[in-house]
Amino acid sequence: MHALGLRADIEETFTYPAAVVLGLRIHGTVPPADPRTVVYHVFDVADGLVTRITGYTDRSQALDAAFPRATAAGPEH
C-alpha cells in the first residue's frame, strides 16, 4: 500500500493484556483512502510477540475481538 502512495495516521490506540488495537486513518489517492474513514487493526500478542493481525472497519468489532469483556466497561487507554 505504501508503494501506491497510501499513508496512515494513528487516530487512537487501545491496549489490553493480549492485544493492541490501532485506529488508522488512511490517506492517499487510491482506495481504501478516504479521510472520513478510520480502519482498525487488532494485533494479538503472546509472550511479547505479535501472533496475528486482523483488520476491521467497525470499531466495536475490533474492540470486542481484542478483549471481549472490555467493551462493557470501556477500553484502557
Biopython code that builds the backbone (N, CA, C, O; Angstrom):
import numpy as np
from Bio.PDB.StructureBuilder import StructureBuilder

atoms = [
    (1, "MET", "N", (0.825, -1.192, 0.000)),
    (1, "MET", "CA", (0.000, 0.000, 0.000)),
    (1, "MET", "C", (0.873, 1.261, 0.000)),
    (1, "MET", "O", (0.507, 2.284, -0.579)),
    (2, "HIS", "N", (2.015, 1.167, 0.650)),
    (2, "HIS", "CA", (2.915, 2.310, 0.691)),
    (2, "HIS", "C", (3.379, 2.676, -0.719)),
    (2, "HIS", "O", (3.491, 3.858, -1.043)),
    (3, "ALA", "N", (3.651, 1.672, -1.561)),
    (3, "ALA", "CA", (4.100, 1.918, -2.932)),
    (3, "ALA", "C", (3.027, 2.610, -3.767)),
    (3, "ALA", "O", (3.349, 3.279, -4.749)),
    (4, "LEU", "N", (1.753, 2.458, -3.389)),
    (4, "LEU", "CA", (0.650, 3.117, -4.094)),
    (4, "LEU", "C", (0.461, 4.562, -3.648)),
    (4, "LEU", "O", (-0.372, 5.285, -4.193)),
    (5, "GLY", "N", (1.240, 4.976, -2.652)),
    (5, "GLY", "CA", (1.132, 6.343, -2.162)),
    (5, "GLY", "C", (0.212, 6.504, -0.971)),
    (5, "GLY", "O", (-0.133, 7.625, -0.598)),
    (6, "LEU", "N", (-0.195, 5.385, -0.363)),
    (6, "LEU", "CA", (-1.066, 5.456, 0.810)),
    (6, "LEU", "C", (-0.243, 5.656, 2.075)),
    (6, "LEU", "O", (0.847, 5.102, 2.219)),
    (7, "ARG", "N", (-0.781, 6.449, 2.978)),
    (7, "ARG", "CA", (-0.154, 6.703, 4.274)),
    (7, "ARG", "C", (-1.218, 6.543, 5.358)),
    (7, "ARG", "O", (-2.411, 6.693, 5.093)),
    (8, "ALA", "N", (-0.785, 6.243, 6.559)),
    (8, "ALA", "CA", (-1.723, 6.060, 7.666)),
    (8, "ALA", "C", (-1.319, 6.943, 8.838)),
    (8, "ALA", "O", (-0.137, 7.071, 9.160)),
    (9, "ASP", "N", (-2.316, 7.546, 9.467)),
    (9, "ASP", "CA", (-2.125, 8.277, 10.723)),
    (9, "ASP", "C", (-2.853, 7.504, 11.814)),
    (9, "ASP", "O", (-3.971, 7.031, 11.608)),
    (10, "ILE", "N", (-2.224, 7.378, 12.959)),
    (10, "ILE", "CA", (-2.864, 6.698, 14.084)),
    (10, "ILE", "C", (-3.837, 7.671, 14.735)),
    (10, "ILE", "O", (-3.448, 8.746, 15.191)),
    (11, "GLU", "N", (-5.102, 7.282, 14.772)),
    (11, "GLU", "CA", (-6.157, 8.095, 15.377)),
    (11, "GLU", "C", (-6.338, 7.782, 16.861)),
    (11, "GLU", "O", (-6.563, 8.681, 17.671)),
    (12, "GLU", "N", (-6.238, 6.492, 17.208)),
    (12, "GLU", "CA", (-6.406, 6.091, 18.608)),
    (12, "GLU", "C", (-5.763, 4.732, 18.815)),
    (12, "GLU", "O", (-5.584, 3.957, 17.876)),
    (13, "THR", "N", (-5.420, 4.459, 20.072)),
    (13, "THR", "CA", (-4.836, 3.172, 20.433)),
    (13, "THR", "C", (-5.514, 2.663, 21.692)),
    (13, "THR", "O", (-5.947, 3.434, 22.548)),
    (14, "PHE", "N", (-5.592, 1.354, 21.780)),
    (14, "PHE", "CA", (-6.121, 0.695, 22.968)),
    (14, "PHE", "C", (-5.192, -0.469, 23.272)),
    (14, "PHE", "O", (-4.770, -1.186, 22.365)),
    (15, "THR", "N", (-4.877, -0.655, 24.544)),
    (15, "THR", "CA", (-4.037, -1.783, 24.933)),
    (15, "THR", "C", (-4.799, -2.679, 25.893)),
    (15, "THR", "O", (-5.519, -2.212, 26.776)),
    (16, "TYR", "N", (-4.624, -3.958, 25.699)),
    (16, "TYR", "CA", (-5.256, -4.988, 26.513)),
    (16, "TYR", "C", (-4.193, -6.000, 26.897)),
    (16, "TYR", "O", (-3.083, -5.954, 26.367)),
    (17, "PRO", "N", (-4.506, -6.909, 27.802)),
    (17, "PRO", "CA", (-3.488, -7.881, 28.222)),
    (17, "PRO", "C", (-2.896, -8.703, 27.072)),
    (17, "PRO", "O", (-1.710, -9.032, 27.105)),
    (18, "ALA", "N", (-3.692, -9.036, 26.066)),
    (18, "ALA", "CA", (-3.182, -9.891, 24.980)),
    (18, "ALA", "C", (-3.394, -9.289, 23.598)),
    (18, "ALA", "O", (-3.336, -10.007, 22.599)),
    (19, "ALA", "N", (-3.638, -7.979, 23.522)),
    (19, "ALA", "CA", (-3.863, -7.363, 22.212)),
    (19, "ALA", "C", (-3.657, -5.855, 22.280)),
    (19, "ALA", "O", (-3.742, -5.234, 23.339)),
    (20, "VAL", "N", (-3.384, -5.292, 21.104)),
    (20, "VAL", "CA", (-3.312, -3.847, 20.918)),
    (20, "VAL", "C", (-4.187, -3.517, 19.728)),
    (20, "VAL", "O", (-4.149, -4.216, 18.715)),
    (21, "VAL", "N", (-4.983, -2.451, 19.838)),
    (21, "VAL", "CA", (-5.837, -2.015, 18.740)),
    (21, "VAL", "C", (-5.358, -0.646, 18.277)),
    (21, "VAL", "O", (-5.175, 0.265, 19.085)),
    (22, "LEU", "N", (-5.157, -0.511, 16.969)),
    (22, "LEU", "CA", (-4.822, 0.779, 16.381)),
    (22, "LEU", "C", (-5.968, 1.223, 15.479)),
    (22, "LEU", "O", (-6.426, 0.463, 14.626)),
    (23, "GLY", "N", (-6.421, 2.441, 15.671)),
    (23, "GLY", "CA", (-7.365, 3.057, 14.752)),
    (23, "GLY", "C", (-6.563, 3.886, 13.770)),
    (23, "GLY", "O", (-5.857, 4.809, 14.175)),
    (24, "LEU", "N", (-6.659, 3.572, 12.481)),
    (24, "LEU", "CA", (-5.823, 4.194, 11.461)),
    (24, "LEU", "C", (-6.660, 4.949, 10.438)),
    (24, "LEU", "O", (-7.629, 4.411, 9.901)),
    (25, "ARG", "N", (-6.289, 6.185, 10.173)),
    (25, "ARG", "CA", (-6.904, 6.958, 9.099)),
    (25, "ARG", "C", (-5.971, 6.865, 7.894)),
    (25, "ARG", "O", (-4.807, 7.257, 7.975)),
    (26, "ILE", "N", (-6.484, 6.344, 6.772)),
    (26, "ILE", "CA", (-5.689, 6.112, 5.573)),
    (26, "ILE", "C", (-5.796, 7.320, 4.644)),
    (26, "ILE", "O", (-6.896, 7.776, 4.332)),
    (27, "HIS", "N", (-4.646, 7.832, 4.203)),
    (27, "HIS", "CA", (-4.601, 8.983, 3.289)),
    (27, "HIS", "C", (-3.966, 8.568, 1.975)),
    (27, "HIS", "O", (-3.048, 7.748, 1.960)),
    (28, "GLY", "N", (-4.445, 9.124, 0.879)),
    (28, "GLY", "CA", (-3.874, 8.865, -0.435)),
    (28, "GLY", "C", (-4.905, 9.136, -1.513)),
    (28, "GLY", "O", (-5.963, 9.707, -1.253)),
    (29, "THR", "N", (-4.580, 8.717, -2.726)),
    (29, "THR", "CA", (-5.473, 8.980, -3.858)),
    (29, "THR", "C", (-6.131, 7.725, -4.407)),
    (29, "THR", "O", (-6.886, 7.809, -5.375)),
    (30, "VAL", "N", (-5.864, 6.556, -3.813)),
    (30, "VAL", "CA", (-6.471, 5.305, -4.268)),
    (30, "VAL", "C", (-7.175, 4.628, -3.095)),
    (30, "VAL", "O", (-6.800, 4.850, -1.943)),
    (31, "PRO", "N", (-8.199, 3.799, -3.372)),
    (31, "PRO", "CA", (-8.865, 3.074, -2.276)),
    (31, "PRO", "C", (-7.849, 2.224, -1.524)),
    (31, "PRO", "O", (-6.936, 1.688, -2.153)),
    (32, "PRO", "N", (-7.966, 2.079, -0.226)),
    (32, "PRO", "CA", (-9.074, 2.450, 0.646)),
    (32, "PRO", "C", (-8.959, 3.841, 1.255)),
    (32, "PRO", "O", (-9.598, 4.110, 2.272)),
    (33, "ALA", "N", (-8.182, 4.716, 0.680)),
    (33, "ALA", "CA", (-8.009, 6.058, 1.238)),
    (33, "ALA", "C", (-9.316, 6.830, 1.208)),
    (33, "ALA", "O", (-9.956, 6.953, 0.164)),
    (34, "ASP", "N", (-9.698, 7.342, 2.352)),
    (34, "ASP", "CA", (-10.880, 8.186, 2.492)),
    (34, "ASP", "C", (-10.703, 8.929, 3.808)),
    (34, "ASP", "O", (-10.726, 8.302, 4.867)),
    (35, "PRO", "N", (-10.529, 10.236, 3.773)),
    (35, "PRO", "CA", (-10.226, 10.979, 5.002)),
    (35, "PRO", "C", (-11.318, 10.891, 6.065)),
    (35, "PRO", "O", (-11.078, 11.254, 7.217)),
    (36, "ARG", "N", (-12.499, 10.422, 5.710)),
    (36, "ARG", "CA", (-13.576, 10.288, 6.702)),
    (36, "ARG", "C", (-13.581, 8.923, 7.376)),
    (36, "ARG", "O", (-14.316, 8.721, 8.342)),
    (37, "THR", "N", (-12.783, 7.990, 6.893)),
    (37, "THR", "CA", (-12.850, 6.610, 7.363)),
    (37, "THR", "C", (-11.647, 6.254, 8.221)),
    (37, "THR", "O", (-10.508, 6.585, 7.892)),
    (38, "VAL", "N", (-11.920, 5.580, 9.314)),
    (38, "VAL", "CA", (-10.868, 5.026, 10.164)),
    (38, "VAL", "C", (-11.025, 3.514, 10.133)),
    (38, "VAL", "O", (-12.126, 2.996, 10.316)),
    (39, "VAL", "N", (-9.925, 2.805, 9.902)),
    (39, "VAL", "CA", (-9.928, 1.346, 9.966)),
    (39, "VAL", "C", (-9.192, 0.927, 11.232)),
    (39, "VAL", "O", (-8.369, 1.675, 11.759)),
    (40, "TYR", "N", (-9.494, -0.264, 11.709)),
    (40, "TYR", "CA", (-8.937, -0.739, 12.972)),
    (40, "TYR", "C", (-8.167, -2.027, 12.746)),
    (40, "TYR", "O", (-8.646, -2.937, 12.069)),
    (41, "HIS", "N", (-6.974, -2.101, 13.313)),
    (41, "HIS", "CA", (-6.168, -3.309, 13.246)),
    (41, "HIS", "C", (-5.955, -3.805, 14.666)),
    (41, "HIS", "O", (-5.544, -3.058, 15.553)),
    (42, "VAL", "N", (-6.248, -5.092, 14.858)),
    (42, "VAL", "CA", (-6.050, -5.741, 16.148)),
    (42, "VAL", "C", (-4.792, -6.582, 16.049)),
    (42, "VAL", "O", (-4.697, -7.474, 15.206)),
    (43, "PHE", "N", (-3.828, -6.297, 16.909)),
    (43, "PHE", "CA", (-2.590, -7.050, 16.975)),
    (43, "PHE", "C", (-2.677, -7.966, 18.197)),
    (43, "PHE", "O", (-2.600, -7.495, 19.332)),
    (44, "ASP", "N", (-2.837, -9.268, 17.969)),
    (44, "ASP", "CA", (-2.830, -10.232, 19.072)),
    (44, "ASP", "C", (-1.382, -10.443, 19.496)),
    (44, "ASP", "O", (-0.492, -10.593, 18.659)),
    (45, "VAL", "N", (-1.160, -10.451, 20.814)),
    (45, "VAL", "CA", (0.193, -10.530, 21.358)),
    (45, "VAL", "C", (0.286, -11.689, 22.340)),
    (45, "VAL", "O", (-0.589, -11.870, 23.187)),
    (46, "ALA", "N", (1.360, -12.475, 22.217)),
    (46, "ALA", "CA", (1.637, -13.558, 23.168)),
    (46, "ALA", "C", (3.143, -13.579, 23.421)),
    (46, "ALA", "O", (3.937, -13.592, 22.480)),
    (47, "ASP", "N", (3.523, -13.582, 24.672)),
    (47, "ASP", "CA", (4.938, -13.612, 25.056)),
    (47, "ASP", "C", (5.739, -12.502, 24.383)),
    (47, "ASP", "O", (6.888, -12.714, 23.995)),
    (48, "GLY", "N", (5.141, -11.326, 24.243)),
    (48, "GLY", "CA", (5.827, -10.181, 23.681)),
    (48, "GLY", "C", (5.931, -10.163, 22.163)),
    (48, "GLY", "O", (6.574, -9.276, 21.601)),
    (49, "LEU", "N", (5.308, -11.130, 21.489)),
    (49, "LEU", "CA", (5.357, -11.203, 20.027)),
    (49, "LEU", "C", (3.962, -11.046, 19.435)),
    (49, "LEU", "O", (2.981, -11.531, 19.999)),
    (50, "VAL", "N", (3.881, -10.368, 18.299)),
    (50, "VAL", "CA", (2.611, -10.265, 17.581)),
    (50, "VAL", "C", (2.353, -11.607, 16.912)),
    (50, "VAL", "O", (3.165, -12.076, 16.115)),
    (51, "THR", "N", (1.218, -12.225, 17.237)),
    (51, "THR", "CA", (0.903, -13.556, 16.700)),
    (51, "THR", "C", (-0.118, -13.513, 15.575)),
    (51, "THR", "O", (-0.230, -14.464, 14.801)),
    (52, "ARG", "N", (-0.868, -12.412, 15.478)),
    (52, "ARG", "CA", (-1.864, -12.282, 14.420)),
    (52, "ARG", "C", (-2.255, -10.816, 14.306)),
    (52, "ARG", "O", (-2.295, -10.092, 15.301)),
    (53, "ILE", "N", (-2.544, -10.387, 13.077)),
    (53, "ILE", "CA", (-3.056, -9.042, 12.827)),
    (53, "ILE", "C", (-4.347, -9.198, 12.045)),
    (53, "ILE", "O", (-4.370, -9.839, 10.995)),
    (54, "THR", "N", (-5.428, -8.610, 12.558)),
    (54, "THR", "CA", (-6.729, -8.697, 11.910)),
    (54, "THR", "C", (-7.269, -7.292, 11.703)),
    (54, "THR", "O", (-7.211, -6.463, 12.611)),
    (55, "GLY", "N", (-7.797, -7.015, 10.505)),
    (55, "GLY", "CA", (-8.347, -5.706, 10.192)),
    (55, "GLY", "C", (-9.853, -5.676, 10.327)),
    (55, "GLY", "O", (-10.531, -6.662, 10.038)),
    (56, "TYR", "N", (-10.377, -4.538, 10.769)),
    (56, "TYR", "CA", (-11.812, -4.321, 10.939)),
    (56, "TYR", "C", (-12.170, -2.924, 10.446)),
    (56, "TYR", "O", (-11.363, -1.998, 10.530)),
    (57, "THR", "N", (-13.368, -2.785, 9.941)),
    (57, "THR", "CA", (-13.867, -1.458, 9.584)),
    (57, "THR", "C", (-14.741, -0.900, 10.694)),
    (57, "THR", "O", (-15.052, 0.291, 10.692)),
    (58, "ASP", "N", (-15.140, -1.735, 11.642)),
    (58, "ASP", "CA", (-16.017, -1.326, 12.732)),
    (58, "ASP", "C", (-15.243, -1.309, 14.050)),
    (58, "ASP", "O", (-14.634, -2.308, 14.432)),
    (59, "ARG", "N", (-15.271, -0.193, 14.724)),
    (59, "ARG", "CA", (-14.531, -0.009, 15.982)),
    (59, "ARG", "C", (-14.985, -1.004, 17.053)),
    (59, "ARG", "O", (-14.151, -1.615, 17.722)),
    (60, "SER", "N", (-16.292, -1.170, 17.219)),
    (60, "SER", "CA", (-16.803, -2.075, 18.255)),
    (60, "SER", "C", (-16.365, -3.511, 18.012)),
    (60, "SER", "O", (-16.002, -4.216, 18.953)),
    (61, "GLN", "N", (-16.395, -3.947, 16.763)),
    (61, "GLN", "CA", (-15.958, -5.310, 16.452)),
    (61, "GLN", "C", (-14.478, -5.492, 16.759)),
    (61, "GLN", "O", (-14.073, -6.534, 17.275)),
    (62, "ALA", "N", (-13.676, -4.492, 16.446)),
    (62, "ALA", "CA", (-12.241, -4.570, 16.735)),
    (62, "ALA", "C", (-11.994, -4.655, 18.233)),
    (62, "ALA", "O", (-11.181, -5.462, 18.683)),
    (63, "LEU", "N", (-12.688, -3.831, 19.008)),
    (63, "LEU", "CA", (-12.510, -3.855, 20.462)),
    (63, "LEU", "C", (-12.998, -5.166, 21.057)),
    (63, "LEU", "O", (-12.369, -5.706, 21.968)),
    (64, "ASP", "N", (-14.112, -5.683, 20.554)),
    (64, "ASP", "CA", (-14.605, -6.986, 21.016)),
    (64, "ASP", "C", (-13.612, -8.094, 20.706)),
    (64, "ASP", "O", (-13.399, -8.989, 21.524)),
    (65, "ALA", "N", (-13.001, -8.037, 19.519)),
    (65, "ALA", "CA", (-12.035, -9.057, 19.134)),
    (65, "ALA", "C", (-10.780, -8.982, 19.999)),
    (65, "ALA", "O", (-10.172, -10.009, 20.302)),
    (66, "ALA", "N", (-10.392, -7.780, 20.393)),
    (66, "ALA", "CA", (-9.182, -7.597, 21.188)),
    (66, "ALA", "C", (-9.361, -8.092, 22.617)),
    (66, "ALA", "O", (-8.460, -8.708, 23.186)),
    (67, "PHE", "N", (-10.508, -7.825, 23.182)),
    (67, "PHE", "CA", (-10.763, -8.215, 24.570)),
    (67, "PHE", "C", (-12.262, -8.161, 24.803)),
    (67, "PHE", "O", (-12.786, -7.124, 25.211)),
    (68, "PRO", "N", (-12.956, -9.251, 24.551)),
    (68, "PRO", "CA", (-14.434, -9.251, 24.557)),
    (68, "PRO", "C", (-15.075, -8.679, 25.818)),
    (68, "PRO", "O", (-16.118, -8.031, 25.728)),
    (69, "ARG", "N", (-14.482, -8.898, 26.985)),
    (69, "ARG", "CA", (-15.101, -8.406, 28.224)),
    (69, "ARG", "C", (-14.862, -6.927, 28.451)),
    (69, "ARG", "O", (-15.514, -6.333, 29.310)),
    (70, "ALA", "N", (-13.958, -6.314, 27.716)),
    (70, "ALA", "CA", (-13.583, -4.927, 27.984)),
    (70, "ALA", "C", (-14.599, -3.926, 27.473)),
    (70, "ALA", "O", (-14.704, -2.839, 28.042)),
    (71, "THR", "N", (-15.355, -4.236, 26.426)),
    (71, "THR", "CA", (-16.228, -3.232, 25.851)),
    (71, "THR", "C", (-17.388, -2.875, 26.767)),
    (71, "THR", "O", (-17.954, -1.787, 26.653)),
    (72, "ALA", "N", (-17.743, -3.764, 27.662)),
    (72, "ALA", "CA", (-18.816, -3.446, 28.614)),
    (72, "ALA", "C", (-18.347, -2.376, 29.608)),
    (72, "ALA", "O", (-19.132, -1.521, 30.020)),
    (73, "ALA", "N", (-17.069, -2.427, 29.989)),
    (73, "ALA", "CA", (-16.533, -1.481, 30.960)),
    (73, "ALA", "C", (-15.788, -0.329, 30.303)),
    (73, "ALA", "O", (-15.509, 0.677, 30.955)),
    (74, "GLY", "N", (-15.464, -0.461, 29.024)),
    (74, "GLY", "CA", (-14.693, 0.571, 28.325)),
    (74, "GLY", "C", (-13.239, 0.159, 28.229)),
    (74, "GLY", "O", (-12.722, -0.475, 29.149)),
    (75, "PRO", "N", (-12.567, 0.501, 27.147)),
    (75, "PRO", "CA", (-11.176, 0.107, 26.953)),
    (75, "PRO", "C", (-10.203, 0.907, 27.810)),
    (75, "PRO", "O", (-10.510, 2.000, 28.286)),
    (76, "GLU", "N", (-9.035, 0.333, 27.989)),
    (76, "GLU", "CA", (-7.942, 1.026, 28.665)),
    (76, "GLU", "C", (-7.221, 1.870, 27.634)),
    (76, "GLU", "O", (-7.054, 1.428, 26.497)),
    (77, "HIS", "N", (-6.789, 3.066, 27.990)),
    (77, "HIS", "CA", (-6.027, 3.913, 27.058)),
    (77, "HIS", "C", (-4.594, 3.971, 27.500)),
    (77, "HIS", "O", (-3.776, 4.630, 26.858)),
]
sb = StructureBuilder()
sb.init_structure("model")
sb.init_model(0)
sb.init_chain("A")
sb.init_seg("    ")
for serial, (resi, resn, name, xyz) in enumerate(atoms, 1):
    if name == "N":
        sb.init_residue(resn, " ", resi, " ")
    sb.init_atom(name, np.array(xyz, "f"), 0.0, 1.0, " ", f" {name:<3s}", serial, name[0])
structure = sb.get_structure()
